[in-house]
Amino acid sequence: MSTPSPRRRPTIDDVATAAGVSRGTVSRVLNGGHWVSPDSLHAVNAAIKKTGYRINPHARNLATSRANSVAFLLTESHDRLFEDPNFAVLMRGAASALEEHDLPLVLLMAGTDAEKRRAAEFITAGHVDGVLLVSSHAGQSSFLHELVQSKVPAIACGIPLGFERSVGYVAADDEAGAEAAVEHLRARGCTRIATIAGPQDTSGGVGRLVGYRRAMAGDADDALIEDGDYSRESGRRAMAALLERSTDIDGVFAANDVMAAGALDVLRDRGIRVPDGVAVVGFDDAPIASSTTPSLTTMRQPFERISREMVRLLLDMINGNGGATMTLPTELVVRESA
């Protein structure tokens, strides 16, 4: 008994024959559909489905000189990836936006010097067509300089400090958001408003502290400012330090929700009621904001839109357009803590 020969893989010629068009028309459809009539486009797509034709990604990459993938470059430690829920939201949003273009997202971690070196080598070797840069720090100037010099298209989440004119970005309006948070606390009657600031080597940390100082104006007091690193433990340490220095604090603005949750831990342990004794406002509207006790009033960042706009601007760059910047507004979400 003879063994049946394997089924032949459909080719572009098979698609062209089934659609009644030239091989060149099929090729143009496969490369974006430019200069193809609607009727021919419909016929080719129907023929692709009928014949079961599948694009050979390796051949397409060679023909277009593209990797047909995008990097999600996170310049944080592995612990921060799992501790900060915002990274997962951004990554999920970016992957969803890229899926519409049939492009995979490659996660690259660059929290250590060795990881930065490997990431830079991977990116500059042409393994990705562009980079979504997340959580850049001012101290990473040599790393970012190497990316800029490589001419690989890149869009940052947040303003890339020191590279504002050479790297495009999509950012929330950190200054206006922080100002609105403090104004909300003032409207509640708070007068001694402290802040747990974010890292001052990040645009979010810098911008939110600027917004806080602007809202406090003549009431600004350095004794009411304590830095954190966006972790819950740093929020606890900062809240404890603030209470040691000032016993009359009646409001706290934390530069992210995770640190605000740490502040709530300390206030609860010390028997200070929230919001009656101390009102607390966070920033982000991360999932933790609705699960704390009390639930957290916060400034919402439009993370899903941020990730989609990052992908849109990056694909524009990959297709030959210049980089661009975009700043999106935040929104006050009132819950129980203030």
N, C-alpha and C positions, 0 to 999 in steps of 0.2 A: 504493500500500500504506500503510495507516494505521499510525501509531506507537502501540504500546500505552501506555496511561496508567500513570503510576507507581503502585505499590501503596500503598494508603492505610495510614498508620501506625495500629496498633491503639490504642484509647482505653480509659479506665477502664470505659466503658459496655460495650465489647466483652468485657472481662474479667468484668464482672458478669453479662452474659448467659450466657457460657460456664460460669460457676461456679454459676449459679442463685441468686445472692444480690443484695442491693441495692448500689447504687453507694457508699453510705455504708460498708458492710462492707468493700468493696475499699479504700476510702480509709483505713479504720482499719488494715487489714493493711499497707498501704504505709507507714504512720506508726508501725509498731512492733508491731502485732498486739494492742493492748490492747482488752479487752472484746469479744473475738472467740472463739467456740467453736472447739474443736479441729477439728471437722468442717468448719466454714466456712473456717478457716485453711488446711486441706489443700486444699479445693476451689478457693480463690482462688489458691494457689500453683500448683496444677496448671493452672488456666486461664491464668495469666501465662505459664507455659511453653508451653502449647498455642498461644496467640495471638501469642506473640513480643513481648508488651508490654514496653516499657522506660520507666523513670521519666525524666521530663524534669527534669534536675537544677536548671535555672534556675527552673522553676516551683515545684519543691519548696522551694528556698531562699527564694523570695519568700513562700511560704505559711507556712513555719516560722520566718522571720526568722533563719535560720542560714546560715553559709557552708558547713557540712558539710565542713570540713577543719581540720587541726590543725598548728600550727607546731612545728618542731624548732629551737629558738633556741639557737645555739651562740655564746657570747660569747668567741670565740678568733679568732686570725688564721687566714687560709687555710692557711698552712704547718702550723699545729698540727693542722688537720683531717686532713691526710694523714700527719703524723708520728705522731700518737697513735692506735693502732688501737682504743682503747676507744670513741672517738666513733663509729666505723663499726659496732661491735658494738651500741652503744646505739641507733643510728639504725635498724639492721636489725631489732632486736627491737621497737622502737616501731612501725615500719612494718608488721611482721608482725601485731602485736596489733591495730592499727587496721584492717588488711585484713579481719579478722573482722567488723568493723562497717561495712565498705564506705566507709571514710573515708581520703582521701589524706593524706600527710604532706608538709608544705611546709618545705624547709630554708631557714632565714634565718641569715645570718652577721652577727655584730655585734661584730667585733673592734676596729673603729675608731669614733671619735665619729660620723663620717658614716654608717657602717653602723648604728650604734645609733639614730640619728635616723630613718633610713629604715625600720628594723625597727619602731620604735615607731609611726610613722605608719601602716605597713601593718597592724599588729595592731590598733591602736585604731580604724582605719577599718572594722573589721568583716569583714576578709577571711578571718579564721580564727575558730573558736569557742573555741579554747583554746591554751595554750602549754606545751610541754615545755621547760623552761629547763635548759640543760646548761652546766656549768662557770662558774657565777657567781663574780664576784670582789667583795671588799668595797669596792673603789674605784668600783664601778658603782652607788653608792647612788641617784644622781639618776635613772638609767635604770630601775632596779628600782622606785623610788618612782612613776615615771610609769606603769609597768605595773600596780602595785597600785592606784593611784588610778583607772585606767581600768576596774577591776572585771572585766577579762577573766580567766576562769579560768586558773590557772597552777599547775603542779607542777614543782618543781626536782629535779634529780639532785644529791644532796648537800645539806647544810644551807646555805641562803642566808644568809650571815653578815649580821647586822643586820636580817634580815627573817624570823627564825625563827617569829615569832608571826603573821605576815601572809601568808606563802606556804607552802603545803604542800610536802612533799618526801618522797623515798624516798632513803635513804642506807645505805651500808655502815657497820658499826661500826668506824670508823677507829681509835679509841683502843684498843679491845680487840684489834683485829687487829695493830696495831703492838706492843702489849705481848706478844702471843703470839709475834711474830717475834723479839723480843729474848730472850724466855725460851727459845726454841729455840736461839739462839746460845749462851746461858748453859749450856744442857744439854749442848752440845758441848764445853764447857770454855773458851769465850771469856770474857775478863775486861775487855779494852779494846775496847769495842764503840762504833764511831762510827756516825753517821747522816748520810745525805744527805737533808735535809728538803725537803718540797715548798714551793711558794709560800705564804707566810704570810697572803696575802689570800684563800685558798681554805679551805673547811672541811676538805678532805682533808689539806692541808698542815698546818693547825693541829692537827687531831685526831691525826694520826700522830706529830707531835712530842710532843704531850702523852702519848700512850701510851708512846713511847720513854723520856721522862723518868721516867714512873711506874715502868717496868720497871727502869730503871737505878738509881733511888732514890739511895742514898748514893754510888754510883759515877758519877753524872752529872758531866760535865766539859764546859764550853762549848768547849774546844779540840777536842772530838770531834764537834762539830756544824757542818755546813756546808749552806747553803741551795742549792737548785737550782730550775729552773723547769719540771721534768718532761721536759726534752729530754735526748737522749743526750749532747750536747755539754756541757750543764751538769753531767751526771753525771761526765764526764771531768774537768772543771775542779774540781769539788768533791772528787773522789777525790785528785787531785794536791795540792790545798791541804791536805787532811787528812794526807797522808803527809809533807808538808813540816813540819807542826807536830808530828806524833806518829809516831815510827818504830816504836812498839810496838803498833800497832793489830792486833788479831787477828780482828775481826769487823766487818761493816758491814751496817747496815739501811738500804736505800734506799726512799724513799717511793713509788716506782713502778718498774716493771720496766725501762722505757726508761732511766732514770737508773742503775739497777743494771747494765744492759748497758754503759753508759759507764764505770762503775767497773771492770768486768771488763776493758775495753780497756786501762785504765791499769795495772792489776795485771799483766796479761799482758806489756805493753810493758816493765815494770820487772822482769820475771822473778820475780814473787811468785806462788807456787803457790796455787791455789784448789781446795779449801778448806783445804789443809794449812797454808799460811802465813796466809791471811786467808779467813774464811768470809763469804759474801755471801747476804743474803736481800732479795728485792724485795717488791713489793706490786702486786696486780691479777690475776696469772696471765694476762697478755696473750700473744698468739701468740709474741712475741719470747722469752718465758721458756723455751720448749722448743727454741729454735734457737740460743741462745748456747753458747759453749764455755768452761767446762762449762755444762750446762743449769742453769737458775736455780731454786733453792728460793724460794718466794714465798707470799704470802697471797692466796688466790683471792677476788675479788669476784664475787658472783652477778649478772653484768651482764644476762643474759637475763631473770632474774626482776625485777631492778630496773626494766628498761624496761617489762615487762608491768605491774608494779604502778603505775608512773607513769601509764601509759595508763588503767588501771582507775580510779585516783583522779581523774584529770583528767575522764574521762567522767562520773564521779559528780558532779563540780562542774558540768559543762556541763548536766547534767540537774537542777540545782537544789540539790544537797546541798552541805554545807560542805566546806572543805578538810581534809585529814588528813595525818598524818606517819607514817612507817614507817622503822624501822632494822633492817637485816638483818645476820646474822652473816657473818664471813669464815671461810675454811678454810685451814689450812696445807697446802701441797703441797710435799712433800720431793723434791728432785732432787739433782743432783750438787754444787751450789755451797755447800751447808751441811747 
